[in-house]
Amino acid sequence: MSVGTATALPLSFLESIRSEFPVDFASIEPSDLETYGRDWTKVFPPRASILCRPRTTDEVSRLMRLCTQHRVPVIPSGGRTGLACGALATRGELILSLERMRRMEPVDSLGRTLRVQAGAVIEAVHQHCAEAGLLWPIAPHSKGSQIGGNIATNAGGMRGVRYGLTRQWVLGLTVVLANGEVLQLNGALEKNNAGVDLRQLFIDSEGILGVITEATLKLTLPPGKVDVLLLAVPSFEAVLQVFERARRASFTLMAFESFTDRCLAHVIRYRQLKPPFDVASNHYALLEVTQADRGAIEGWLESLYEPRLVAAATHARSSQQAEELWAYRQRIDESLNAVGLVHGHNIALPISRFHAFYSELEALHAKSYCDWELCLFAHVGDGTLQVRIIKPEALDKRTFLARCHAFDTAMFDLVRTHQGGVSAEHGIGLLKKAWLAQTRSAAEIDLMRALKRVMDPLGILNPGKVL
């Protein structure tokens, strides 16, 4: 490793990195710093000083001791698929990438657990479990997401309505604190009532309290045969009525997604897909269900036509058709990003307030921001609304972001009115810091700050994020 341009870091620190770790442990190559210093968000440019890629918890521990000794700030980095600037280096920080920590132990079929390093990619974990006839059910659609990042943001994914969030599928954690101390939390215990469950402090903590290096995951049996349905629905109110009927049906609901005609149009254009129906609709609902025969599903679909809750429906006849239907939903973000700069939020709402909020948000858009294209899609089953705004081509970036701030202020006032949360996915990071107080009390935030001071007194872990 050459130390040429890493002038922001103490020379003694760089010498220790060179002498105490493998030759390929660190990099200051500009391309590496650009790649690893950011997440999917494009709002701010990355500014990292050095990239470190450990292979073991021991290497992470020794690195953190060095960083504490020299007061070097650290940004923990996973798959970098977040949308809140949670893994963004802004002030010459050290990037601690977990991507080389991908070891997965054999599946424990009796205990239905799996111990993995934090850099294990979710897709690889799913394949590893499938070989043992088991499933880790958290399934975000970003292919490069890693276990550590999912745990650090308590991700949910498409099947949240059936399986809940990551928190419910993590039994144990190995965490390295800012001073290098290693905590082994809970292991593979299903029940452990011996004092405070410290493991829960690090799930959804976004790397500000410690670095998650390993996890023991809880597994379950796969769902069996899964059917995928796509429905053309006239309104979001009708989407919610279909959802209520789906939860009362004889089948088990695995996923329930919705998206608008604007979202679908971008996917069709970008991916060059055929429209799913001959007649367009304002909204679409995509369902994944199990434990039902085709006759029961077809009967349930027929019951939706008479009250005009759906205008058209299609039922996948093969796994290939199922993938084709899912593509209309899963390709939304990449299709929007291909158009240009996108400003987005992931909002949490009580399902009972979903329709009222949705209507008021559309009214806000129509009244003050009608020159913007507003694209809405949702994990309806767990109350997550995805809000995306595409920058008009004629509007410069600075003006657009300034207007986005005004839009956000008004939108988050609505979130608070409807007792929602400012982040349903991806965490708070850097982008949502200003809005944390909208849905967290002053007492809660004070307690978060107190925890941060105890666990990271020098403030070197993911500085500037969340709080």
BELDA-V724393 format. One record per backbone hydrogen bond with DSSP energy under -1.0 kcal/mol. CO is the residue of the C=O (numbers start at 1). NH is the residue of the N-H. If there is no record, write none. Layout:
# BELDA-V724393
co,nh
CO,NH
CO,NH
This chain:
# BELDA-V724393
co,nh
5,7
6,9
10,14
11,15
12,16
13,17
14,18
15,19
16,20
17,21
22,25
25,53
27,51
29,33
30,34
31,35
32,36
33,37
37,89
47,92
50,95
51,27
52,97
56,60
57,61
58,62
59,63
60,64
61,65
62,66
63,67
64,68
65,69
66,70
67,72
73,94
74,462
75,96
77,98
82,40
84,430
84,431
89,47
93,49
94,75
95,52
96,77
98,101
100,102
101,119
103,117
107,109
108,112
108,113
112,219
113,108
114,217
115,105
116,215
117,120
118,148
120,147
121,125
122,126
123,127
124,128
125,129
126,130
127,131
129,132
129,134
130,133
135,220
139,158
142,145
145,122
146,150
147,151
148,152
149,153
150,155
151,204
152,206
155,166
157,160
159,162
159,163
160,164
165,168
166,169
169,218
172,216
173,185
174,213
174,214
175,183
176,211
177,180
181,177
183,175
185,173
186,189
193,195
196,198
197,200
198,201
199,202
202,205
205,208
211,176
213,118
214,174
215,116
216,171
216,172
217,114
220,135
227,289
228,316
229,287
230,314
231,285
232,311
233,283
235,239
236,240
237,241
238,242
239,243
240,244
241,245
242,246
243,247
252,290
255,288
256,381
257,286
258,378
259,284
260,264
261,265
262,266
263,267
264,268
265,269
266,270
267,271
268,273
282,261
283,233
284,259
285,231
286,257
287,229
288,254
288,255
289,227
290,252
293,297
294,298
295,299
296,300
297,301
298,302
299,303
301,304
302,305
304,309
305,308
312,232
314,230
318,322
319,323
320,324
321,325
322,326
323,327
326,329
326,330
327,331
329,332
331,335
332,336
333,337
334,338
336,339
341,391
343,389
345,387
346,424
347,385
348,421
350,353
351,354
353,357
354,358
355,359
356,360
357,361
358,362
359,363
360,364
361,365
362,366
363,367
364,368
365,369
369,372
373,390
375,388
376,260
377,386
378,258
378,380
379,382
379,384
380,383
383,349
384,379
385,347
386,377
387,345
388,375
389,343
392,395
396,400
397,401
398,402
399,403
400,404
401,405
402,406
403,407
404,408
405,409
406,410
407,411
408,412
409,413
410,414
411,415
412,416
413,417
414,418
415,420
416,419
421,348
428,432
429,466
432,435
433,436
435,438
436,439
441,445
442,446
443,447
444,448
445,449
446,450
447,451
448,452
449,453
450,454
451,455
452,456
456,459
460,74
462,465
465,467
